[in-house]
Amino acid sequence: MNPVMPPAMQQAVQDAMAQGQQPHQGMPAFDQSGAPLSFFEFWPMWAFYPPVFLYTLWLMARYRGILLPTVANPSFPGGGFFGESKAAILELAMAHTPEWVAPFITLERPEVSDTEQAWQALTTLALEQLAAKGLSLPVVAKPDLGCRGAGVRLIRTVAALRQYLQDFPAGATLLLQRYIPFEGEAGIFYCRQPHEARGRILSITLKYFPYVYGDGQRSLRELILADPRAGKLQHLYLHRHAARLDTIPAAGEPIRLAFAGSHSRGAIFRNGTHMVTPEMEACFDAISQRIPEFYFGRYDIRFADFAEVQNGRGFTIVEANGAGAESTHIWDRSTSLWTAWRDLMKQYRLLFQIGRANLERGFKPLSLLEFRRWHRREKELTPRYPSTD
């Protein structure tokens, strides 16, 4: 494999090959029939969300509360609606379901004098904290505050860890989490009303990492531009592979174009909701009920074989999202615009119903001032994070 390929993507492919894996191994068959993109899939937020926003305004009036979503999960900071700490939610999940969650550490990036000794000391501190938790490189680095894959990188080497720490904004907190080296990834959206004995899976998003394959003749740039999907999203991929765009991959060589399982960063999403099984639903309900006062949100999981997940086993939770999570199956290129809007409106209706029920149980939502402060903090930090793999 060409040595100038970006290290995170290069090593991700090497890990898969070393374990006898192929691209998309362990996932349901990757359907490439039909259009590569839906016509609205990458619309700007101002174009896609207005109908959902108007419906949300109606829900605020209907359920008599502007910030009811912030009390949908009373044990999560702000219900997990916006500006919440990933670490706080994962620590809660780890405390009650440790066998299911990928272990991690948190590190607040301090102000550091720009000297060799200072950066070496900070890197050594991070490595020592990892070792104290029984962890070592490789790890996945991600911001504690943020969404849509912002700042997510696979860290394989001490040099890469140091660079990530240097690039990360001072005063902000980051997570270093065990790397789960499987191709399989999915988002499992769970919901339970506070009065219900059992919850259910509302949505499954199957996440496929995009690849192009060398032919021994064309450059990587040409392969990306010629690909039916990647060619339409070249702005997401070309900059990540700038160092090798003019190289010619060997015939059959798989080139992974994105590491983070985020749609906005280039991962391919397919609707897998029809693949829910009773065993799978019972497993996620049992996990969710062990987490105190958790009713609404999405688990991002990694696995070696989706068939095992359907049997309620064989997966690791890498992130748990609360009230601000989205039913991301809507970004399947076969989903119509009306269906996407309908599914999001259904999701928000359930969210406000749960928030209202919890308010009546005595839980208090964030104040507008608190919410504004949390919102501003995340918005300020996100543009300053390192680039996403």
C-alpha positions in Angstrom: 0.0 0.0 0.0 1.3 3.4 -1.0 3.2 4.9 2.0 2.0 8.5 1.4 -1.6 7.5 1.9 -3.0 9.4 5.0 -2.0 7.2 7.9 -5.5 6.8 9.5 -7.1 5.5 6.3 -4.0 3.5 5.3 -3.9 1.7 8.7 -7.6 1.2 8.9 -7.5 -0.8 5.6 -4.3 -2.6 6.8 -6.1 -3.6 10.0 -9.0 -5.0 8.1 -6.8 -6.9 5.7 -4.7 -8.3 8.5 -7.8 -9.7 10.1 -8.9 -11.2 6.8 -11.6 -8.5 6.3 -12.7 -6.9 3.1 -14.4 -3.5 2.7 -17.9 -3.7 4.2 -17.2 -7.1 5.7 -19.8 -8.0 8.4 -22.3 -5.6 7.0 -25.5 -6.5 5.0 -24.8 -6.5 1.3 -24.0 -3.1 0.1 -26.7 -2.1 -2.4 -25.4 0.3 -5.1 -28.4 0.1 -7.4 -30.3 3.3 -8.1 -29.1 6.8 -7.8 -25.9 7.4 -5.8 -27.4 10.4 -3.9 -30.9 11.6 -3.2 -31.5 15.1 -4.6 -31.8 16.6 -1.1 -29.1 14.6 0.7 -26.6 17.4 0.9 -28.9 20.4 0.9 -27.7 23.1 3.4 -29.6 23.1 6.7 -31.5 26.2 5.9 -33.0 24.5 2.9 -33.9 21.1 4.4 -35.0 21.8 8.0 -37.6 24.7 7.8 -40.7 22.3 7.7 -39.3 20.4 10.7 -38.6 23.7 12.5 -42.1 24.9 11.9 -43.5 21.6 13.2 -41.2 21.9 16.3 -42.7 25.4 17.0 -46.1 23.8 17.0 -44.9 21.0 19.3 -43.6 23.7 21.7 -47.1 25.2 21.9 -48.9 21.8 22.0 -46.8 20.5 24.9 -46.3 23.8 26.6 -42.6 24.0 26.8 -39.8 25.4 24.6 -37.0 23.3 26.0 -38.8 20.1 26.9 -36.2 18.1 24.9 -33.6 19.0 27.5 -35.5 16.9 30.0 -36.2 13.9 27.8 -33.2 12.1 29.4 -33.0 13.5 32.9 -29.7 11.8 33.7 -28.0 13.3 30.6 -26.6 16.8 30.7 -29.3 18.9 29.1 -31.1 15.7 28.1 -28.3 15.3 25.5 -30.1 17.8 23.3 -27.2 20.2 22.4 -23.8 21.2 23.8 -23.8 18.1 26.0 -20.6 16.3 27.1 -20.0 13.0 25.2 -17.8 11.9 28.1 -20.5 12.5 30.7 -23.0 10.3 28.8 -20.5 7.6 28.0 -19.3 7.5 31.7 -23.0 7.0 32.7 -23.4 4.2 30.2 -20.0 2.7 31.3 -21.0 2.8 35.0 -24.2 0.7 34.3 -23.3 -1.3 31.2 -19.5 -1.6 31.2 -19.5 -4.7 29.1 -21.0 -2.9 26.1 -19.1 0.4 26.0 -15.7 1.1 24.4 -13.4 2.4 27.2 -11.9 5.8 27.0 -10.2 8.6 28.9 -10.8 12.3 28.9 -8.1 15.0 28.8 -8.5 18.8 29.0 -6.2 20.4 26.6 -4.3 23.0 28.8 -2.6 26.1 27.6 0.9 25.0 26.6 4.0 27.0 25.9 5.1 26.2 22.3 8.2 24.3 23.2 9.4 20.8 22.4 9.5 20.0 26.2 5.9 21.2 26.8 4.4 19.2 23.9 6.4 16.1 24.9 5.2 16.4 28.5 1.5 16.7 27.4 1.8 13.8 25.0 3.4 11.7 27.8 0.6 12.6 30.2 -2.0 11.4 27.6 -0.1 8.1 27.1 0.2 7.6 30.9 -3.6 8.2 31.4 -4.3 5.7 28.6 -2.0 3.1 30.2 -3.6 3.7 33.6 -7.0 2.7 32.0 -5.5 -0.3 30.3 -5.5 1.4 26.9 -2.8 2.0 24.3 -2.5 3.2 20.7 -4.4 3.0 18.4 -7.2 5.1 19.8 -9.9 7.3 18.3 -9.7 10.9 19.3 -12.8 13.1 19.4 -13.9 16.3 21.0 -16.1 16.1 24.1 -18.4 18.7 22.7 -19.5 18.4 19.1 -21.5 16.5 16.5 -21.5 15.3 12.9 -18.1 13.8 13.2 -16.3 17.1 13.9 -12.7 16.5 14.9 -12.7 12.7 14.8 -9.4 11.1 14.0 -7.8 7.7 14.3 -4.5 8.0 16.3 -2.0 5.3 15.6 1.3 6.8 16.6 2.8 9.0 19.3 3.6 11.6 16.7 0.0 11.6 15.5 -1.2 12.0 19.1 1.1 14.9 19.7 -0.1 16.6 16.5 -3.8 16.2 17.5 -3.1 17.7 20.9 -1.3 20.6 19.3 -4.2 21.2 16.9 -6.9 20.9 19.5 -8.2 24.2 21.1 -6.8 25.0 24.5 -9.3 24.9 27.3 -11.5 22.2 25.6 -11.8 18.6 26.5 -11.1 15.6 24.2 -11.7 11.9 24.5 -9.3 9.1 23.5 -11.3 5.9 23.0 -10.3 2.3 22.2 -10.3 1.7 18.5 -12.7 -1.0 17.5 -11.1 -2.3 14.2 -14.2 -3.6 12.4 -15.8 -2.5 9.2 -19.3 -2.8 10.7 -20.9 0.4 12.0 -24.5 1.3 12.7 -26.7 3.8 14.5 -29.5 2.3 16.6 -32.2 4.8 17.5 -34.1 3.8 20.7 -37.2 5.3 22.4 -39.3 4.5 25.5 -42.0 6.5 27.1 -41.5 6.9 30.8 -44.7 5.0 31.6 -43.9 2.1 29.3 -42.4 -1.1 30.5 -40.5 -1.7 27.3 -38.9 0.4 24.7 -38.4 -0.1 20.9 -35.9 0.6 18.1 -37.3 3.4 15.9 -34.6 3.4 13.3 -31.4 1.6 12.2 -28.8 3.3 10.1 -26.3 1.1 8.4 -23.0 3.0 7.9 -20.8 2.0 5.0 -17.3 3.5 4.6 -16.7 4.7 1.0 -14.0 3.1 -1.1 -12.6 3.4 -4.6 -10.5 0.6 -6.1 -7.3 1.0 -8.0 -6.9 -0.2 -11.6 -3.2 0.3 -12.0 -3.8 3.0 -14.6 -5.7 5.9 -13.1 -4.6 8.2 -10.3 -6.5 8.4 -7.1 -7.8 11.8 -8.1 -9.2 10.2 -11.3 -10.7 7.3 -9.4 -12.5 9.7 -7.0 -13.8 11.9 -9.8 -15.0 8.9 -11.8 -16.9 7.3 -8.9 -20.7 7.8 -9.2 -21.0 9.0 -5.6 -17.5 10.2 -4.6 -17.3 12.2 -7.7 -20.3 14.3 -6.6 -18.8 14.7 -3.2 -15.2 15.4 -4.2 -15.0 18.4 -1.7 -15.3 15.8 1.1 -12.5 13.5 -0.1 -9.9 15.3 -2.2 -8.4 17.4 0.6 -8.0 14.3 2.9 -5.9 12.6 0.3 -4.0 15.6 -1.1 -0.7 13.9 -0.5 -1.4 11.0 -2.9 -4.0 12.3 -5.4 -1.5 11.9 -8.3 -0.3 8.5 -7.4 -1.6 5.4 -9.1 -3.0 2.7 -6.8 -2.3 -0.9 -7.7 -5.0 -2.9 -9.5 -7.6 -4.0 -7.0 -6.2 -1.9 -4.1 -9.0 -0.7 -1.9 -8.7 3.0 -0.9 -10.9 4.0 2.0 -12.0 7.6 1.6 -13.3 8.4 5.1 -12.8 7.1 8.6 -15.5 8.8 10.6 -19.0 7.2 10.4 -20.6 10.5 9.8 -22.8 11.3 6.8 -21.7 14.9 6.6 -18.1 13.7 6.5 -18.7 11.3 3.6 -19.9 8.0 5.1 -22.7 6.2 3.2 -25.9 5.7 5.1 -28.5 3.0 4.3 -31.9 2.4 6.0 -31.8 -0.8 8.0 -34.9 -0.3 10.1 -36.6 -3.3 8.4 -33.8 -5.5 9.8 -34.8 -5.1 13.5 -35.3 -8.5 15.3 -37.0 -9.2 18.6 -33.7 -10.3 20.0 -32.0 -7.1 19.0 -34.7 -4.9 20.3 -34.8 -6.8 23.6 -31.0 -6.4 24.0 -31.0 -2.6 23.4 -34.1 -2.2 25.6 -32.2 -4.1 28.4 -29.1 -1.9 28.0 -31.2 1.3 27.9 -33.2 0.4 31.0 -30.0 -0.2 32.9 -29.0 3.4 32.2 -30.9 5.6 34.7 -33.6 7.9 33.2 -32.7 7.2 29.6 -35.6 7.3 27.2 -34.6 8.7 23.8 -31.5 8.6 21.7 -29.1 6.8 19.4 -26.4 4.3 20.0 -23.5 4.3 17.6 -22.1 0.8 17.5 -19.3 -1.1 15.8 -19.3 -4.9 15.2 -17.7 -7.7 13.2 -21.0 -9.2 12.0 -24.4 -7.6 11.8 -26.1 -11.0 12.0 -24.7 -11.2 15.6 -26.1 -7.8 16.4 -29.5 -9.1 15.2 -29.1 -11.8 17.8 -28.5 -9.3 20.5 -24.7 -9.7 20.9 -21.3 -9.0 19.3 -21.2 -5.2 19.3 -19.5 -2.3 21.1 -21.1 1.1 21.8 -18.7 3.9 20.8 -21.1 6.7 21.4 -24.5 7.4 23.0 -26.5 10.4 21.9 -29.5 11.8 23.6 -32.3 14.1 22.7 -30.3 15.9 19.9 -29.8 12.6 18.0 -31.3 12.2 14.6 -32.9 9.2 12.9 -30.1 9.2 10.3 -31.7 6.5 8.1 -33.3 9.5 6.3 -30.0 10.0 4.5 -30.5 6.8 2.6 -30.5 7.9 -1.1 -33.7 6.0 -1.7 -35.6 8.0 1.0 -38.0 10.6 -0.4 -38.0 14.1 0.9 -41.6 13.8 2.3 -40.6 10.5 4.1 -37.6 12.2 5.6 -39.6 15.1 6.9 -42.3 12.7 8.2 -39.9 10.5 10.1 -38.2 13.5 11.7 -41.5 15.0 12.7 -42.5 11.7 14.3 -39.2 11.6 16.1 -39.7 15.2 17.5 -43.3 14.4 18.5 -42.1 11.5 20.6 -39.3 13.7 22.0 -41.7 16.4 23.2 -44.1 13.8 24.6 -41.3 12.3 26.7 -40.1 15.7 27.8 -43.6 16.7 28.9 -44.0 13.4 30.8 -40.7 13.9 32.6 -41.6 17.5 33.4 -44.8 16.3 35.1 -42.6 13.8 37.0 -40.8 16.7 38.5 -37.7 17.0 36.3 -36.7 20.5 35.2 -35.5 21.5 31.7 -32.6 23.9 31.1 -33.4 27.6 31.2 -33.1 29.6 28.0 -29.9 31.2 29.4 -28.3 27.9 30.2 -29.2 26.5 26.8 -27.8 29.6 25.0 -24.6 29.3 26.9 -24.2 25.6 26.0 -25.1 26.3 22.4 -22.6 29.1 22.1 -19.8 27.1 23.6 -20.2 24.3 21.1 -20.6 26.6 18.1 -17.4 28.5 19.1 -15.3 25.3 19.5 -16.4 23.3 16.5 -14.6 25.4 13.8 -11.4 25.1 15.8 -11.2 21.3 16.0 -8.7 19.4 14.0 -9.8 18.2 10.6 -11.8 14.9 10.5 -10.4 11.7 9.1 
